[in-house]
Structures are given as structure tokens and as C-alpha cells.
């Protein structure tokens, strides 16, 4: 929400009036000098929107303050050119509103466009976020990464490596939005802990690793790719079981951690809806992008969201550091999911992260059942993952 600087305004005053931490207002206005505000400058207040209300007979700022449960001073701040004693019928008044916290609103078939629209909306609402393009899919869809926080500890979460696991993107973006809501709301009981994480941890979220595959599963093939994907899908136009990218390559079998073993294990030798690891490690643009991002940013921990099984995979070939077990025990206790150290598979993103960097990496298999999971499981999955999300923002004791 934008407001206009008035005489004697300060960021400290805005922080008090809107119940938002001072540093988030500063970080939302990086080109403004907090010590040299000028009358008429436009300032962005994070975590708020404003809508227009048409003044009706009998309205005053006092009655509007009571009707909409908005502090009178806040109304005056967002309407600096309005004379409170001279409201006239038909005049337009801006009504400020704190952003809503509705995580279950993403319990839909979450597509690539839903993801991109969500990122745009969140950036507008919380301008202290940083959005970075980390790569593009085969069909040219952007793979965005959202960063929040400015601490030295670095945490990566990602979702939708597999096309028919699109529910993970909605879960991850819901976790992010609730985090931002508590972060910007000084009156929230969770605010202090969330704000501490903002200063101690840099959180990076890649909400959709496989955008082409998700689009195929959710919205069906395009005119351009229909012939090829139907052929890969054994002549079927039912893509609910499709996990691969648009070229029929399983992106979570693409990493150089026992890739040859995985190719032998799957026995899939050509593009397929699932389990084909490609002709070589890292030969797809999506997997290349995911490898490059961890080579460029020294993450301390990585969490990949998949479905299903209500399990947490946390080891690989004995290469995981001892602290991984502490995290696994904590995450299992918080989520109710079973922690599993080793599984008979290789070449996954978690496997490579552990083997390449010797740091804690985790694959969460959310929910139970058959992919794509029914949306009725969304609230239960969200409840399981919320405490894990918060815990991941802080180191565990060794």
C-alpha cells in the first residue's frame, strides 16, 4: 500500500501506526533515506492494501473508523488530502486493510500461472521480497526463486519437481505467505520468532521446478506439444500419472549422485511419463538450473517437497552430516511423518545435495494415497508442515 509523506512523518511513526517492524518498512523502500523524508514522497507500507470507498450520507471519518474497525490515525495517514470536517457525499476515501492470512485458499489444482500470479501478488504486497529468475523450462517458462530475510544462514525449499505433485507448490506458497503475514504484523503472537528468523536466516523458495510438466497435468497438452507427449504417454491423453518434464525425463533422477545406478534400477530407457533419468546427468534445463543455484548460493539446508507417503528421507550413502539426524528427529516429531534414513534410489536432488556439499538435505513425501493427491488433504498437509517450516529457519543444537 502506498502513502504520501506528510509534514513530520518518519518511518518510526509509520511503524507504530501500522504495527509493522521498522526494518521491514526500510527494506520495502530501499531508495528512500529514512532520515531525509520529503513531503509528497510516496512510501510503500508492506502487508497492507487499500480499497476505495464512496462516502455516503451521514459518513464521517469517525463513523468509518468504527464501521471498518480501523484506527482513526491510520485513516488520516492514507487520506492525507482529505479534510475530516469536509466529507461530502460521493467523495472517494481510501480504506486500508491488512493482508489476509488464508493458507487453504491454495487448495486448488495449482498451475504454473497460479504460481506466477501468486509471486507477483506477494511481491506487490511484501516489497521487501527479492525475486530472481534461476532458469527456464524447455518451453520457456520462468523458474522463479523468492528470497526473504537477510541472515547469514541460508535455507532452500523447493516444490513440484514432479508434475503430478503440483499440490506441493500450493503448500509451499501458503507457508511463505503465512510467514510474511506474521512477519509484518507486530501484534501477532508468532511475530517475534518470525522476525528473528528474518535477521538470522535468508530463506529461498523455488515454488515450481517443473512448470511444463505441471501445466500438462493440470491443463492438458498444448497444440504444439500434444503429438509428442501423447506418444510418450503411450497414446493416452490422460496425464494424471505424469511425473516427468515435458520431454519425458524425470527431473528428480537427473543428478550426478549414483545416476548410473538409478538408470540401471529403473530400467526405463526412453522418454516416459516417469522414471526415465535422461541420457546423461543434468541434461535438462530445469535440472541444470537447480544444480547451478546451489553452486552459486552456499545453502546450509535444503528441503524438497514431494508426495506421497508421510515420510522424510534424510540420508544418502552415509554422506549426510551428523546434524542431519537431529533435524530428521525434530521434523518427524513436529510433522508426525516417519523419518527414513535410506531408500533404494539414487540421482535425486536431495541425494546430490548431500553427496556434493555434505550438508543436510531432506525429501518430504507429503500426505498419503495416490498422486495427484486429493485436495481434501491440503489442510492436513499444511498443518503438518507449518511447524517444520518454522523450525527449518533456525539451526538445531548438535
C-alpha positions as CSV (number, residue, x, y, z in Angstrom):
1,X,0.0,0.0,0.0
2,X,1.3,3.4,-0.9
3,X,1.0,6.5,1.3
4,X,2.2,10.1,0.8
5,X,4.7,11.6,3.2
6,X,3.2,14.4,5.3
7,X,5.0,17.0,7.4
8,X,6.9,15.5,10.3
9,X,6.3,11.9,9.1
10,X,9.0,9.3,9.9
11,X,9.5,5.6,9.3
12,X,9.3,5.2,13.1
13,X,5.9,6.8,13.1
14,X,4.7,4.5,10.3
15,X,6.0,1.5,12.2
16,X,3.9,2.5,15.2
17,X,0.7,3.4,13.4
18,X,0.6,0.3,11.1
19,X,2.1,-2.1,13.7
20,X,4.9,-3.2,11.3
21,X,8.6,-3.6,12.2
22,X,10.7,-0.5,11.3
23,X,13.2,-2.6,9.4
24,X,10.6,-4.0,7.1
25,X,9.4,-0.6,6.1
26,X,13.0,0.4,5.5
27,X,13.6,-2.7,3.4
28,X,10.4,-2.1,1.4
29,X,11.7,1.4,0.4
30,X,15.3,0.8,-0.4
31,X,15.7,4.0,-2.4
32,X,14.4,6.2,0.4
33,X,16.6,7.8,3.1
34,X,14.6,7.3,6.4
35,X,16.4,10.4,7.8
36,X,15.5,12.7,4.9
37,X,11.9,12.1,4.0
38,X,10.3,14.9,1.9
39,X,6.7,16.0,1.9
40,X,4.9,14.4,-1.1
41,X,7.2,11.4,-1.4
42,X,5.4,8.0,-1.9
43,X,6.2,5.4,0.7
44,X,5.2,1.7,0.5
45,X,3.8,0.1,3.6
46,X,4.2,-3.7,3.4
47,X,1.4,-6.1,4.4
48,X,-1.4,-3.7,3.6
49,X,-3.8,-3.0,0.7
50,X,-6.2,-0.1,0.3
51,X,-9.5,0.0,-1.4
52,X,-11.8,2.9,-2.4
53,X,-15.0,3.7,-0.5
54,X,-17.6,6.2,-1.7
55,X,-18.8,8.5,1.1
56,X,-22.5,8.0,1.9
57,X,-24.9,10.4,3.7
58,X,-24.0,10.7,7.4
59,X,-20.5,9.3,7.0
60,X,-17.6,10.8,8.9
61,X,-14.1,9.6,9.4
62,X,-15.2,8.7,12.9
63,X,-18.1,6.5,11.7
64,X,-15.9,4.9,9.1
65,X,-13.2,4.2,11.7
66,X,-15.9,2.4,13.8
67,X,-17.6,0.6,10.9
68,X,-14.3,-0.9,9.4
69,X,-12.5,-1.2,12.8
70,X,-9.6,0.9,11.6
71,X,-7.7,3.3,13.9
72,X,-8.6,6.9,13.1
73,X,-5.0,7.9,12.8
74,X,-4.5,5.2,10.1
75,X,-7.4,6.5,8.1
76,X,-5.9,10.0,8.2
77,X,-2.5,8.7,7.1
78,X,-3.9,7.0,3.9
79,X,-6.1,10.0,3.1
80,X,-3.7,13.0,3.7
81,X,-5.5,15.3,1.3
82,X,-9.0,14.8,2.9
83,X,-10.2,17.4,5.4
84,X,-12.0,15.3,8.1
85,X,-14.5,18.1,8.7
86,X,-15.5,18.4,5.0
87,X,-16.5,14.9,3.8
88,X,-19.1,15.2,1.0
89,X,-21.4,12.5,-0.4
90,X,-19.7,10.8,-3.4
91,X,-16.2,11.6,-2.3
92,X,-13.7,8.7,-2.6
93,X,-11.9,7.6,0.6
94,X,-9.1,5.0,0.8
95,X,-9.8,2.3,3.3
96,X,-6.6,0.5,4.5
97,X,-6.7,-3.2,5.1
98,X,-4.1,-5.6,6.5
99,X,-3.4,-8.5,4.2
100,X,-5.4,-11.7,4.9
101,X,-3.9,-14.9,6.2
102,X,-5.8,-17.7,4.3
103,X,-3.4,-20.6,3.6
104,X,-6.2,-23.0,2.5
105,X,-7.1,-20.7,-0.4
106,X,-4.5,-22.5,-2.5
107,X,-6.3,-25.8,-2.2
108,X,-6.8,-25.8,-6.0
109,X,-5.2,-27.6,-9.0
110,X,-2.2,-25.3,-8.8
111,X,-0.9,-24.4,-12.2
112,X,2.2,-22.5,-13.4
113,X,0.1,-19.4,-14.0
114,X,-1.3,-19.6,-10.4
115,X,2.3,-19.8,-9.2
116,X,3.5,-16.8,-11.2
117,X,0.4,-14.7,-10.3
118,X,1.0,-15.6,-6.7
119,X,4.6,-14.4,-6.8
120,X,3.6,-11.1,-8.5
121,X,0.9,-10.5,-5.9
122,X,3.2,-11.3,-2.9
123,X,6.0,-9.1,-4.2
124,X,3.5,-6.2,-4.5
125,X,2.1,-6.9,-1.0
126,X,5.5,-7.5,0.6
127,X,8.0,-5.4,-1.4
128,X,11.0,-6.4,0.7
129,X,10.9,-9.8,-1.1
130,X,13.6,-10.4,-3.8
131,X,12.5,-12.4,-6.9
132,X,15.2,-14.0,-9.0
133,X,14.9,-16.0,-12.2
134,X,17.0,-19.1,-11.8
135,X,16.3,-20.7,-15.1
136,X,13.7,-21.5,-17.8
137,X,11.9,-24.8,-18.7
138,X,12.1,-26.4,-22.1
139,X,9.0,-24.5,-23.2
140,X,10.4,-21.2,-21.9
141,X,8.5,-20.9,-18.6
142,X,10.4,-19.0,-16.0
143,X,11.6,-20.7,-12.8
144,X,11.5,-18.0,-10.1
145,X,13.1,-18.0,-6.7
146,X,11.7,-15.9,-3.9
147,X,14.0,-14.7,-1.1
148,X,13.0,-13.4,2.3
149,X,15.3,-12.4,5.1
150,X,18.9,-11.2,5.3
151,X,20.7,-13.5,7.7
152,X,23.9,-15.4,7.1
153,X,22.2,-18.8,7.4
154,X,20.7,-19.9,4.1
155,X,17.8,-22.3,3.7
156,X,16.3,-23.6,0.4
157,X,12.8,-25.0,0.0
158,X,11.5,-26.3,-3.4
159,X,8.4,-27.9,-4.8
160,X,6.9,-29.6,-7.8
161,X,9.9,-31.5,-9.1
162,X,7.3,-34.0,-10.3
163,X,4.4,-32.8,-12.5
164,X,1.5,-34.6,-10.7
165,X,2.7,-33.4,-7.3
166,X,1.6,-29.8,-8.0
167,X,-0.2,-29.7,-4.6
168,X,3.3,-29.1,-3.1
169,X,3.6,-25.7,-4.8
170,X,0.4,-24.5,-3.2
171,X,1.5,-25.8,0.2
172,X,4.9,-24.1,-0.1
173,X,3.5,-20.7,-1.2
174,X,0.9,-20.9,1.6
175,X,3.7,-21.5,4.1
176,X,5.5,-18.5,2.7
177,X,2.5,-16.2,2.8
178,X,1.6,-17.0,6.4
179,X,5.2,-16.4,7.3
180,X,5.1,-13.0,5.7
181,X,1.8,-12.2,7.4
182,X,3.2,-12.9,10.9
183,X,6.4,-11.2,10.0
184,X,4.7,-7.9,9.1
185,X,2.2,-8.0,12.0
186,X,3.7,-6.8,15.2
187,X,0.5,-7.8,17.1
188,X,0.8,-11.5,16.0
189,X,1.8,-14.0,18.8
190,X,4.2,-15.5,16.2
191,X,5.7,-12.2,15.2
192,X,8.8,-12.1,17.4
193,X,10.0,-15.6,16.3
194,X,9.4,-14.8,12.6
195,X,11.2,-11.5,12.8
196,X,14.2,-13.2,14.5
197,X,14.4,-15.6,11.5
198,X,14.3,-12.6,9.1
199,X,17.5,-11.3,10.7
200,X,19.2,-14.6,11.2
201,X,18.2,-16.6,8.1
202,X,17.9,-16.0,4.3
203,X,15.1,-18.2,3.1
204,X,15.0,-19.1,-0.6
205,X,11.9,-20.7,-2.1
206,X,11.6,-22.2,-5.6
207,X,7.9,-23.0,-5.8
208,X,7.7,-24.8,-9.1
209,X,10.7,-26.7,-10.5
210,X,8.8,-28.4,-13.3
211,X,6.4,-25.8,-14.8
212,X,5.9,-27.5,-18.2
213,X,5.0,-30.8,-16.6
214,X,2.6,-29.2,-14.1
215,X,0.9,-27.4,-17.0
216,X,0.5,-30.6,-18.8
217,X,-1.1,-32.4,-15.8
218,X,-3.3,-29.5,-14.7
219,X,-4.4,-28.0,-18.1
220,X,-3.6,-30.7,-20.7
221,X,-1.3,-30.6,-23.7
222,X,-0.9,-27.6,-26.0
223,X,-1.3,-27.7,-29.7
224,X,2.5,-27.5,-30.0
225,X,3.3,-30.4,-27.7
226,X,0.3,-32.7,-28.0
227,X,1.7,-35.1,-30.5
228,X,4.9,-35.7,-28.7
229,X,3.5,-36.0,-25.1
230,X,0.7,-38.3,-26.2
231,X,3.3,-40.5,-27.9
232,X,5.4,-40.6,-24.7
233,X,2.2,-41.3,-22.7
234,X,1.6,-44.5,-24.8
235,X,-1.2,-42.9,-26.8
236,X,-3.2,-41.8,-23.8
237,X,-4.5,-38.2,-23.3
238,X,-4.9,-38.9,-19.5
239,X,-1.8,-37.3,-17.9
240,X,-2.7,-37.7,-14.2
241,X,0.2,-40.1,-13.7
242,X,2.8,-37.9,-15.5
243,X,5.8,-37.0,-13.3
244,X,8.4,-36.1,-15.9
245,X,9.2,-32.8,-17.6
246,X,7.7,-32.1,-21.0
247,X,10.4,-34.2,-22.7
248,X,9.6,-37.2,-20.6
249,X,12.6,-37.0,-18.3
250,X,12.2,-37.4,-14.6
251,X,13.9,-34.3,-13.2
252,X,14.5,-36.0,-9.8
253,X,16.5,-38.7,-11.4
254,X,18.8,-36.2,-13.2
255,X,21.6,-35.5,-10.6
256,X,25.1,-36.9,-10.6
257,X,24.8,-39.0,-7.4
258,X,24.6,-42.6,-8.4
259,X,23.0,-41.7,-11.7
260,X,24.2,-44.8,-13.5
261,X,22.9,-47.0,-10.6
262,X,19.5,-45.2,-10.9
263,X,19.4,-45.8,-14.7
264,X,20.0,-49.5,-14.1
265,X,17.5,-49.7,-11.3
266,X,14.6,-48.0,-13.2
267,X,15.2,-50.0,-16.4
268,X,13.4,-47.1,-18.3
269,X,15.5,-46.4,-21.4
270,X,13.4,-43.9,-23.3
271,X,11.3,-40.8,-22.5
272,X,8.4,-41.8,-20.4
273,X,5.8,-40.3,-18.0
274,X,8.1,-41.2,-15.1
275,X,11.4,-42.7,-14.1
276,X,13.5,-42.0,-17.2
277,X,16.7,-40.4,-15.9
278,X,17.7,-39.0,-19.3
279,X,20.7,-39.8,-21.5
280,X,23.1,-38.2,-19.1
281,X,23.1,-36.4,-15.7
282,X,22.0,-32.8,-15.8
283,X,21.0,-32.7,-19.5
284,X,17.7,-30.8,-18.9
285,X,17.4,-27.1,-18.4
286,X,15.3,-27.4,-15.2
287,X,17.8,-29.8,-13.5
288,X,20.7,-27.6,-14.7
289,X,19.1,-24.6,-13.1
290,X,18.5,-26.4,-9.8
291,X,22.2,-27.5,-9.7
292,X,23.5,-24.1,-10.6
293,X,21.5,-22.3,-7.8
294,X,23.1,-24.5,-5.1
295,X,26.5,-24.0,-6.6
296,X,26.1,-20.2,-6.5
297,X,24.4,-20.0,-3.1
298,X,26.0,-21.9,-0.2
299,X,22.8,-23.3,1.4
300,X,23.1,-24.7,4.9
301,X,20.0,-26.9,4.5
302,X,17.7,-27.9,1.6
303,X,14.2,-29.3,1.7
304,X,12.3,-30.7,-1.3
305,X,8.6,-31.3,-1.2
306,X,7.1,-34.3,-2.9
307,X,4.1,-36.5,-2.5
308,X,3.2,-39.1,-1.0
309,X,3.8,-41.4,1.9
310,X,4.0,-39.1,5.0
311,X,7.8,-39.8,5.2
312,X,11.0,-37.8,5.5
313,X,14.1,-39.1,3.6
314,X,17.2,-37.6,5.1
315,X,20.3,-39.7,4.2
316,X,22.3,-40.8,1.3
317,X,25.1,-43.4,1.2
318,X,26.3,-42.4,4.7
319,X,27.4,-39.0,3.3
320,X,25.0,-36.9,5.3
321,X,26.5,-34.9,8.2
322,X,25.6,-36.0,11.8
323,X,23.4,-32.9,12.3
324,X,21.0,-34.3,9.7
325,X,19.8,-36.9,12.2
326,X,18.9,-34.1,14.7
327,X,16.9,-32.3,12.0
328,X,15.2,-35.5,11.0
329,X,14.2,-36.3,14.5
330,X,12.8,-32.8,15.1
331,X,11.0,-32.7,11.7
332,X,9.5,-36.1,12.4
333,X,8.3,-35.1,15.8
334,X,6.7,-31.8,14.5
335,X,5.0,-33.3,11.4
336,X,4.1,-36.8,12.6
337,X,5.9,-38.1,9.5
338,X,8.2,-41.1,9.7
339,X,11.9,-40.3,9.3
340,X,13.7,-42.8,6.9
341,X,17.4,-42.6,6.5
342,X,18.0,-44.6,3.3
343,X,15.8,-45.7,0.4
344,X,16.7,-47.7,-2.6
345,X,17.1,-44.9,-5.1
346,X,19.8,-42.5,-6.4
347,X,20.2,-39.4,-8.6
348,X,17.7,-37.3,-6.7
349,X,18.2,-33.6,-5.8
350,X,18.5,-34.4,-2.1
351,X,21.0,-37.2,-2.9
352,X,23.2,-34.9,-4.9
353,X,23.0,-32.1,-2.4
354,X,24.1,-34.3,0.4
355,X,26.9,-36.0,-1.6
356,X,28.2,-32.8,-3.2
357,X,28.1,-30.5,-0.2
358,X,27.9,-32.8,2.8
359,X,25.1,-30.7,4.2
360,X,21.6,-31.6,5.5
361,X,19.1,-32.3,2.7
362,X,15.6,-33.7,3.0
363,X,12.8,-35.0,0.8
364,X,9.4,-34.7,2.4
365,X,6.7,-37.1,0.9
366,X,3.6,-35.2,1.8
367,X,0.2,-36.8,2.5
368,X,-0.9,-40.4,1.8
369,X,-2.6,-42.0,-1.2
370,X,-2.2,-41.9,-4.9
371,X,-0.8,-38.9,-6.9
372,X,-2.2,-36.4,-7.6
373,X,-3.4,-36.3,-4.0
374,X,-7.0,-35.1,-3.4
375,X,-7.3,-31.5,-2.4
376,X,-9.2,-32.6,0.7
377,X,-5.7,-33.5,2.1
378,X,-4.5,-29.9,1.8
379,X,-5.4,-28.7,5.3
380,X,-3.9,-31.7,7.0
381,X,-0.7,-31.5,5.0
382,X,-0.5,-27.8,5.8
383,X,-0.9,-28.4,9.5
384,X,1.9,-31.0,9.4
385,X,4.3,-28.8,7.5
386,X,3.8,-25.4,9.2
387,X,5.9,-26.3,12.4
388,X,8.6,-27.8,10.1
389,X,8.7,-24.7,8.1
390,X,9.3,-22.5,11.1
391,X,11.8,-24.9,12.7
392,X,13.8,-25.0,9.4
393,X,14.5,-21.3,9.8
394,X,16.7,-21.9,12.9
395,X,19.7,-24.2,13.4
396,X,19.3,-27.3,15.7
397,X,21.7,-27.9,18.5
398,X,24.4,-30.5,17.7
